[in-house]
Amino acid sequence: GQRFIPSTLDKLRQLRGLLGSRSVEVEVDGGVVVDNIADVAAAGASVFVSGTGIFGTEDYAQTMAEMRRRCAEL
């Protein structure tokens, strides 16, 4: 149930810049929900942990499908 910390997006972009062309998975855990997952992915995350963002919804499958759809639009 942790809230997403917006300054994380800047940190993700900085990390991606430091990594350069290296193929490294970057995970974000905490506050990832349907409404921000695309921003988190665009900033550089490639692995997402979303407990309450999924299990706090009525339809888990629909929520995960929407998260995937929003990431695929990037």
C-alpha positions, 0 to 999 in steps of 0.5 A: 500500500506504499505510495509512489514517490514521484522523484523516483522517475528522475532517479530512474532516468539518471540510472538508465543514463549511467547504465548506457547500452548495458542490458540490465533489468531495473525493478520498481517496487512501491506504488506502481498502479495502472495510472503511473506504470507507463511513466515508470516504464518510460523513465527506465524500469523494466520490472514492476512490483505491484501488490496493492495496485493489483490486489486492491482492485476487483478484477486482477486479470483486467488490471494486469492487462491494462498495465501491460497495454499501457506499457506496450503503448510506449 
